Amino acid sequence: MSLPIVLIIILTIMGIFAFSIILLARKNSVSLKQTDDSKPIRTYKNGEQKQQ
């Protein structure tokens, strides 16, 4: 096989994978934005324990 044919096949396969990844991301509603937690987790210093 000549080089242009091999390149076309590789680019086609990469395009199919990219398209399927985009479809899966939309189906699972993946967000690229970073979300902020409304309630921050308290951090403890010097080995202190949470009072229960």
N, C-alpha and C positions, 0 to 999 in steps of 0.2 A: 504494500500500500504506500502511496505517496504521502508526503508530509501534510499537504493541505487537507486531504481526506481525514487523516488522523486528528488534526486540529479541529476540524468540524465535528467529528464524533465526540471528542473530549469536551468541547464547548457545549454541545447539545446535552450531554450527560450532566454537566455542571449546571446548566440552565434548568433542567428538570429537577435536580436536587434543590436548587435555590427556590424554585416555584413551590415545591412541596413544603419546604420549611416555612415559607411565608404563609401558605394556606393553613398549616398546622398552628402557627403562631396566632393567626386571626381566629381560628376555631376555638383555641384555648384562651382567647382574650388576654394575651400576654401584653403587658404594658412596659414600654421602655422608660417611662418616667419613674423617678424614685419617689416612693411614698413615705410620708412622715407618720410615725406612730403618734396617735393622739395622747397616749398615756406612756410617758417614758419609764423605762425600767430603772429602779433605784440601784445604784452601785454602792458597794460597801468597801470601806477601807480598813486596813489594819486588822483583818480577820473578824470584824464585828458581825454578829449574826442578826438576822431579821427576828424581831420579837413576835411570837405567835400567841 
